[in-house]
Amino acid sequence: MRNHPLGRVLRRVATLAGLLALSAGLTVPVGSSGELHCSVLVVDVLEDGTMVTTDPVCFGSLAESVAHATRGRVRLPADVTGPELYATGFGNFDSTQSGATAIHWTGQNGTGSSVSIGVPSCSSTHTWVVNGIFVNNIESTRNACWRTRHYDQASGYGDRHDTFTAGQLDNLTGFLNRTELIRYP
């Protein structure tokens, strides 16, 4: 992400947000490398499986964003990074019976800023209409369920890219920065 134009924009936005927050007496958690690690909470699921979510809330670490997205159900080491998890194969750190955790990154191999979402279940289809700075800005994914489908239109039509195997990280090669909607499984 360091050489990606959007990465430079995200670092500038994070810096500007930090300056504005400081002038207002607030703090904005930004990782040491200028990355944002965000989460969205599922607040409801519609009859068609669409997940109603909050806007992204950002933290200074991946571990904090995952804990927030799963409402504390999943705890990762405080200093864990996406590339470390990607290099080790990540593994299934949560159960698909009580929900699953999807993580999407703005860079390849689990690099860059991230957004985590706690998927309620893998036994039926759940849909997330991507929101915030992550629309058309996802390059790698930690699969929540046995299949994760990325669509290039918020309607769920158009081109799609499937990734497989719960707990596995995949680069969206050939589908970079084209995700507007995600379906699990």
N, C-alpha and C positions, 0 to 999 in steps of 0.2 A: 504494500500500500504506500510505502514511502515515496515511490516514483509515480504513483497513480494520481492523476489530477484531482480526483475526488478526495483522496487522502489529504492533499494539501488544503483543500477547501474545509474538510472536517477539522483539521488542526487549527485553521484560522477561525472557524466558528467556535471551536472549544476555547480558544484563547480569548475571543471577543466575549463569549458568554462568561468566562471567568472574570474578565475585567469588569463587565457590567455587574456581575454578582458581588464582586469585591466592593464596588462603589456603592452598592446597596447594603453592604454589610453581610452578605450571604456568602456561602462557599459552594462551589460546583466541583464534585469529585471527577477528576480527569486522571487517567492512568499516567504513569511516569513517562510513557512514550507518546502522550497526547491522544491516546485512544479513549473512546467512550465505550463502556460496557453497560448496555441497557437491558431492560426486561419489560415485557408487557404482561399484565395480569389478565387472565380470562375471567370475566365477571358474569358471563351468561353464555349459553349455547342455544341458538335458535333451532327450530324443528328441522331445518335443512342441514344442520351440522355447522353452520357458520358460527365461529367463536366471536363474541362481542368482547373486545379488549379495551384496556386503558391505553392512553398514549404511552410511548416509551418513557420510562424513568431510568436515568443513567447513574452509574456508580463508578468508583475508581478502580474496581477490579472485576474480573470475570466471576470469581467466587461469589462476590456480593450480588451480582446480577442474577446468577443461577439460584441462589438462596431466595432472592426476592420473587423470581418467577415461579418458584415451586412452593412459595409460602413457608420456607424453612425446611421442607421435606428433604432437600438435597443439599449437602454441605461438602464443598470442595476445599482443598488446602488454600489458605488465604492468598498465597503468592503464585498459584497455578496460572499458566498462560495457555492460550489456544495452541501455539506451536508445540508445547510440551505434551498436551493432551493428544494432539494430532500425531506426533511422533511415536507415542506409546500405544497408539491404536484406540485410545480413549476408553473403550470398554463400556459395558452397561452399568452406569452408576446409579440407575434408578429402575424401578419395576414398572413394567407396562401394565400391570394390574391396577396400580394406584395412580397411574398417570405416567407420562413420559416427558423428558425434557429435550426440546429442540434448541439448537444454538445455530445462528446464522452469522457469518463473518463477512466483512467488506473486502477482505483479501483472501488469497489462496492459502491453503494449508492451515486454516485457522488463525490467520493473521488479521490485523487491523481491528477496527471497532466491531462490536458484536451486539446481537440482540438475542435474548433467551426468552423462551415461552414454555410454560407448563401445559402440555397437551393433556386434556382430561382423561383420555383413554385411547388405546389403539384398536379396540374391538369394533369401533364404528368410525365413519369418516368425519373428520373435523377440518374445517376450512378457516384459514387466517388470511384476511385481506391485509397485506403488508402495509404498515403505516409509518409515518415519521421519515427520518432520514434514510431508512432502509429500503424504500421503494426503489426498484431498479438499481440496487446497490448491494447485491449479495453475490459473493464469489465462491464461498465454501459453506458446507452445512454439516452439522452433526445430526444424523437421522434420529428422530424421536421414535419412530415405529419401523416396521419391516419395510415400508416404502414411504418416501417423501416426494411429493410431486410439486414442482415449481412451474407456474404458468406465467406467460408474459403479458397476460391481460387480467385485470381485476375481475372480469366476468367468469374466469375459469375456462375460457375458450382460447383458441389460438395455439401457438407452439407451447410445448411443455418439455421439461427435463425431469426424468425420474432418477432418484437415488435409492439404494436398497441397503438393508441390513441395519437393524436397530443398534444404536450406539456407535456406528461407524461414521467417520468423517469422509466427506467426498467433496472434491472440487467440482464446480459446475462448468467444466471445460466445454466450450462451445455454446454456453448459455450465460456468460458473465454479464452481470448487471442488467438482467432482463426479467427479474422476478417481481410480480405485482400481487400474486396470490399463491398460497401454499396449502396443499391438502395432505393431511396425515390420516391414515395410511393411504 
